Amino acid sequence: MEFYDSKEIIKLTGLGKTASYKLIEELNTRLKREYPGTIIIGAKVPKWYFEKKILIKEPERSNK
């Protein structure tokens, strides 16, 4: 699974460092609510979830 960290969130959104961490925290909270039992990796958000919620696009499915 691939993740975005705060540096990538800053590049994608133009947010500042603090705001990017807050966005990651909020997305991980929502992810945990939608998918109970999910293990969260601190200061990172799964790319597919970020793209689904922020970029409003369906993630590509890999055939791996």
CNS distance restraints for C-alpha pairs under 8 A (distance, minus, plus):
assign (resid   1 and name CA) (resid  46 and name CA) 7.14 0.50 0.50
assign (resid   2 and name CA) (resid  46 and name CA) 5.95 0.50 0.50
assign (resid   2 and name CA) (resid  47 and name CA) 5.79 0.50 0.50
assign (resid   2 and name CA) (resid  48 and name CA) 7.96 0.50 0.50
assign (resid   3 and name CA) (resid  44 and name CA) 5.95 0.50 0.50
assign (resid   3 and name CA) (resid  45 and name CA) 5.35 0.50 0.50
assign (resid   3 and name CA) (resid  46 and name CA) 4.27 0.50 0.50
assign (resid   3 and name CA) (resid  47 and name CA) 4.86 0.50 0.50
assign (resid   4 and name CA) (resid   8 and name CA) 5.77 0.50 0.50
assign (resid   4 and name CA) (resid   9 and name CA) 6.52 0.50 0.50
assign (resid   4 and name CA) (resid  44 and name CA) 5.54 0.50 0.50
assign (resid   4 and name CA) (resid  45 and name CA) 5.43 0.50 0.50
assign (resid   4 and name CA) (resid  46 and name CA) 6.26 0.50 0.50
assign (resid   4 and name CA) (resid  47 and name CA) 5.70 0.50 0.50
assign (resid   5 and name CA) (resid   9 and name CA) 6.29 0.50 0.50
assign (resid   5 and name CA) (resid  43 and name CA) 6.19 0.50 0.50
assign (resid   5 and name CA) (resid  44 and name CA) 4.62 0.50 0.50
assign (resid   5 and name CA) (resid  45 and name CA) 6.70 0.50 0.50
assign (resid   6 and name CA) (resid  10 and name CA) 6.08 0.50 0.50
assign (resid   6 and name CA) (resid  17 and name CA) 6.82 0.50 0.50
assign (resid   6 and name CA) (resid  20 and name CA) 5.60 0.50 0.50
assign (resid   6 and name CA) (resid  21 and name CA) 6.04 0.50 0.50
assign (resid   6 and name CA) (resid  24 and name CA) 7.52 0.50 0.50
assign (resid   6 and name CA) (resid  43 and name CA) 6.88 0.50 0.50
assign (resid   6 and name CA) (resid  44 and name CA) 7.05 0.50 0.50
assign (resid   7 and name CA) (resid  11 and name CA) 6.46 0.50 0.50
assign (resid   7 and name CA) (resid  17 and name CA) 7.68 0.50 0.50
assign (resid   8 and name CA) (resid  12 and name CA) 6.16 0.50 0.50
assign (resid   9 and name CA) (resid  13 and name CA) 5.88 0.50 0.50
assign (resid   9 and name CA) (resid  14 and name CA) 7.66 0.50 0.50
assign (resid   9 and name CA) (resid  15 and name CA) 7.45 0.50 0.50
assign (resid   9 and name CA) (resid  20 and name CA) 6.01 0.50 0.50
assign (resid  10 and name CA) (resid  14 and name CA) 5.04 0.50 0.50
assign (resid  10 and name CA) (resid  15 and name CA) 5.10 0.50 0.50
assign (resid  10 and name CA) (resid  16 and name CA) 6.21 0.50 0.50
assign (resid  10 and name CA) (resid  17 and name CA) 6.74 0.50 0.50
assign (resid  10 and name CA) (resid  20 and name CA) 6.13 0.50 0.50
assign (resid  11 and name CA) (resid  15 and name CA) 7.82 0.50 0.50
assign (resid  15 and name CA) (resid  19 and name CA) 5.88 0.50 0.50
assign (resid  15 and name CA) (resid  20 and name CA) 5.83 0.50 0.50
assign (resid  16 and name CA) (resid  20 and name CA) 6.03 0.50 0.50
assign (resid  17 and name CA) (resid  21 and name CA) 6.40 0.50 0.50
assign (resid  18 and name CA) (resid  22 and name CA) 6.31 0.50 0.50
assign (resid  19 and name CA) (resid  23 and name CA) 6.11 0.50 0.50
assign (resid  20 and name CA) (resid  24 and name CA) 6.22 0.50 0.50
assign (resid  21 and name CA) (resid  25 and name CA) 6.15 0.50 0.50
assign (resid  21 and name CA) (resid  43 and name CA) 6.65 0.50 0.50
assign (resid  22 and name CA) (resid  26 and name CA) 6.11 0.50 0.50
assign (resid  23 and name CA) (resid  27 and name CA) 6.07 0.50 0.50
assign (resid  24 and name CA) (resid  28 and name CA) 6.07 0.50 0.50
assign (resid  24 and name CA) (resid  43 and name CA) 6.50 0.50 0.50
assign (resid  24 and name CA) (resid  44 and name CA) 6.43 0.50 0.50
assign (resid  24 and name CA) (resid  45 and name CA) 5.92 0.50 0.50
assign (resid  25 and name CA) (resid  29 and name CA) 6.16 0.50 0.50
assign (resid  25 and name CA) (resid  43 and name CA) 7.27 0.50 0.50
assign (resid  26 and name CA) (resid  30 and name CA) 6.30 0.50 0.50
assign (resid  27 and name CA) (resid  31 and name CA) 6.00 0.50 0.50
assign (resid  27 and name CA) (resid  45 and name CA) 7.12 0.50 0.50
assign (resid  27 and name CA) (resid  49 and name CA) 7.91 0.50 0.50
assign (resid  27 and name CA) (resid  50 and name CA) 7.32 0.50 0.50
assign (resid  28 and name CA) (resid  32 and name CA) 6.05 0.50 0.50
assign (resid  28 and name CA) (resid  40 and name CA) 6.78 0.50 0.50
assign (resid  28 and name CA) (resid  45 and name CA) 6.41 0.50 0.50
assign (resid  29 and name CA) (resid  33 and name CA) 6.28 0.50 0.50
assign (resid  30 and name CA) (resid  34 and name CA) 6.11 0.50 0.50
assign (resid  31 and name CA) (resid  35 and name CA) 5.85 0.50 0.50
assign (resid  31 and name CA) (resid  38 and name CA) 7.66 0.50 0.50
assign (resid  31 and name CA) (resid  49 and name CA) 7.57 0.50 0.50
assign (resid  32 and name CA) (resid  36 and name CA) 5.27 0.50 0.50
assign (resid  32 and name CA) (resid  37 and name CA) 7.00 0.50 0.50
assign (resid  32 and name CA) (resid  38 and name CA) 5.75 0.50 0.50
assign (resid  32 and name CA) (resid  39 and name CA) 7.88 0.50 0.50
assign (resid  32 and name CA) (resid  40 and name CA) 7.68 0.50 0.50
assign (resid  40 and name CA) (resid  45 and name CA) 7.93 0.50 0.50
assign (resid  41 and name CA) (resid  45 and name CA) 7.34 0.50 0.50
assign (resid  45 and name CA) (resid  49 and name CA) 7.21 0.50 0.50
assign (resid  45 and name CA) (resid  50 and name CA) 6.70 0.50 0.50
assign (resid  46 and name CA) (resid  50 and name CA) 6.36 0.50 0.50
assign (resid  47 and name CA) (resid  51 and name CA) 6.03 0.50 0.50
assign (resid  48 and name CA) (resid  52 and name CA) 6.07 0.50 0.50
assign (resid  48 and name CA) (resid  58 and name CA) 7.77 0.50 0.50
assign (resid  48 and name CA) (resid  59 and name CA) 5.28 0.50 0.50
assign (resid  49 and name CA) (resid  53 and name CA) 6.10 0.50 0.50
assign (resid  49 and name CA) (resid  59 and name CA) 7.99 0.50 0.50
assign (resid  50 and name CA) (resid  54 and name CA) 5.52 0.50 0.50
assign (resid  50 and name CA) (resid  55 and name CA) 7.00 0.50 0.50
assign (resid  51 and name CA) (resid  55 and name CA) 4.66 0.50 0.50
assign (resid  51 and name CA) (resid  56 and name CA) 6.03 0.50 0.50
assign (resid  51 and name CA) (resid  57 and name CA) 5.84 0.50 0.50
assign (resid  51 and name CA) (resid  58 and name CA) 7.06 0.50 0.50
assign (resid  51 and name CA) (resid  59 and name CA) 6.63 0.50 0.50
assign (resid  52 and name CA) (resid  56 and name CA) 4.87 0.50 0.50
assign (resid  52 and name CA) (resid  57 and name CA) 5.11 0.50 0.50
assign (resid  52 and name CA) (resid  58 and name CA) 5.50 0.50 0.50
assign (resid  52 and name CA) (resid  59 and name CA) 6.54 0.50 0.50
assign (resid  53 and name CA) (resid  57 and name CA) 7.78 0.50 0.50
